[in-house]
Amino acid sequence: MISRVYLKNWKSHHETELTFSEGVNVLVGEMGSGKSSVVEGILFALYGTTPALQSRKVTLDKLVRRTPSRANECIVEADFESDGETYTVRREIVRDGENAKTDTSELRKGGVDGELVEAPQTSAVTEKLENLLGVDYELFSRSIYAEQNQLDYFLTLRSGERKKKVDELLELDRFETARKTLVSVINRLEDRRKNREDDLERMQDDIDTDAIQGLEEKLEAGKEELEELQETKDELDEQYEQVTERFEAVIEKKVMFIEC
């Protein structure tokens, strides 16, 4: 929740400080009194930029007050709460001739004079703030902050075109693009899987089942022949042992005859 905004020499504001309460807060004033610039100042305080700066419709020096007297610097501050803690973000723009730059960016915990959390780089302060809020500039500027006349533009669109523009505004179209890309990848993978199945079926069709059966029969016959040969070998081994025993017996008798 944003609880305070302080603007000094910001656009038409000489020095303005506003505090906000919970619920709906309304700014009332005549046209050109600076209502829109208050909201724009909050956006700049939080993120160090605005849609007008992003699109280069304006430059930083245009944000520093020019009338009724010319100022050479401006200050924007915003207080907000995160996880029960109060933080203050402060940014200063310094003008040098017709050029200007963000001279100071700082984030403090516990108020304007509280503990310094991050400084002085604008990008570092913005990154730290985005982590605290959980909302980056793109999301804030598209879904929370609306420039003047932007809502009227949406109300005049046809319903179908309005949905398209809202999707673009909230960047929902990126999710649709990602979804379509994912569907395309899934379809390609499914085609590859189907092609692999077709290849496998063709390979199975090319296999000669009769030849395989013939080989299996030959293998079985070879096994039977091997078993028969093994049996024959066993018989021959047995006959060999018998012949050896008889031969040894003959030799023994011959030796006894010679001795006699």
ChimeraX attribute file (.defattr): number of C-alpha atoms within 10 A of each C-alpha:
attribute: neighborCount
match mode: 1-to-1
recipient: residues
	/A:1	13
	/A:2	18
	/A:3	16
	/A:4	16
	/A:5	23
	/A:6	21
	/A:7	23
	/A:8	20
	/A:9	23
	/A:10	27
	/A:11	21
	/A:12	21
	/A:13	21
	/A:14	17
	/A:15	13
	/A:16	14
	/A:17	14
	/A:18	12
	/A:19	12
	/A:20	14
	/A:21	10
	/A:22	8
	/A:23	7
	/A:24	6
	/A:25	9
	/A:26	8
	/A:27	10
	/A:28	9
	/A:29	9
	/A:30	7
	/A:31	8
	/A:32	9
	/A:33	12
	/A:34	17
	/A:35	17
	/A:36	14
	/A:37	19
	/A:38	23
	/A:39	16
	/A:40	22
	/A:41	24
	/A:42	24
	/A:43	21
	/A:44	21
	/A:45	27
	/A:46	29
	/A:47	23
	/A:48	23
	/A:49	19
	/A:50	21
	/A:51	19
	/A:52	13
	/A:53	15
	/A:54	10
	/A:55	9
	/A:56	10
	/A:57	9
	/A:58	13
	/A:59	16
	/A:60	18
	/A:61	22
	/A:62	16
	/A:63	20
	/A:64	26
	/A:65	20
	/A:66	17
	/A:67	12
	/A:68	8
	/A:69	9
	/A:70	10
	/A:71	17
	/A:72	17
	/A:73	21
	/A:74	24
	/A:75	20
	/A:76	27
	/A:77	24
	/A:78	27
	/A:79	26
	/A:80	20
	/A:81	16
	/A:82	15
	/A:83	7
	/A:84	7
	/A:85	10
	/A:86	18
	/A:87	24
	/A:88	28
	/A:89	30
	/A:90	23
	/A:91	23
	/A:92	21
	/A:93	23
	/A:94	19
	/A:95	20
	/A:96	11
	/A:97	8
	/A:98	10
	/A:99	11
	/A:100	18
	/A:101	14
	/A:102	20
	/A:103	15
	/A:104	15
	/A:105	23
	/A:106	22
	/A:107	29
	/A:108	20
	/A:109	20
	/A:110	15
	/A:111	17
	/A:112	18
	/A:113	9
	/A:114	13
	/A:115	13
	/A:116	16
	/A:117	15
	/A:118	19
	/A:119	18
	/A:120	14
	/A:121	13
	/A:122	19
	/A:123	13
	/A:124	15
	/A:125	23
	/A:126	24
	/A:127	14
	/A:128	15
	/A:129	22
	/A:130	16
	/A:131	11
	/A:132	15
	/A:133	14
	/A:134	11
	/A:135	13
	/A:136	16
	/A:137	21
	/A:138	14
	/A:139	14
	/A:140	17
	/A:141	18
	/A:142	17
	/A:143	13
	/A:144	12
	/A:145	16
	/A:146	15
	/A:147	15
	/A:148	12
	/A:149	8
	/A:150	9
	/A:151	10
	/A:152	9
	/A:153	10
	/A:154	15
	/A:155	10
	/A:156	10
	/A:157	12
	/A:158	10
	/A:159	11
	/A:160	8
	/A:161	12
	/A:162	15
	/A:163	13
	/A:164	13
	/A:165	16
	/A:166	15
	/A:167	16
	/A:168	13
	/A:169	15
	/A:170	16
	/A:171	15
	/A:172	14
	/A:173	15
	/A:174	12
	/A:175	11
	/A:176	12
	/A:177	11
	/A:178	12
	/A:179	12
	/A:180	12
	/A:181	12
	/A:182	12
	/A:183	12
	/A:184	12
	/A:185	12
	/A:186	12
	/A:187	12
	/A:188	12
	/A:189	12
	/A:190	12
	/A:191	12
	/A:192	12
	/A:193	12
	/A:194	12
	/A:195	12
	/A:196	12
	/A:197	12
	/A:198	12
	/A:199	12
	/A:200	12
	/A:201	11
	/A:202	11
	/A:203	10
	/A:204	11
	/A:205	10
	/A:206	9
	/A:207	10
	/A:208	9
	/A:209	11
	/A:210	9
	/A:211	10
	/A:212	11
	/A:213	11
	/A:214	11
	/A:215	12
	/A:216	12
	/A:217	12
	/A:218	12
	/A:219	12
	/A:220	12
	/A:221	12
	/A:222	12
	/A:223	12
	/A:224	12
	/A:225	12
	/A:226	12
	/A:227	12
	/A:228	12
	/A:229	12
	/A:230	12
	/A:231	12
	/A:232	12
	/A:233	12
	/A:234	12
	/A:235	12
	/A:236	12
	/A:237	12
	/A:238	12
	/A:239	12
	/A:240	11
	/A:241	12
	/A:242	11
	/A:243	12
	/A:244	12
	/A:245	11
	/A:246	11
	/A:247	11
	/A:248	11
	/A:249	11
	/A:250	11
	/A:251	11
	/A:252	11
	/A:253	10
	/A:254	11
	/A:255	10
	/A:256	9
	/A:257	9
	/A:258	7
	/A:259	6
	/A:260	5
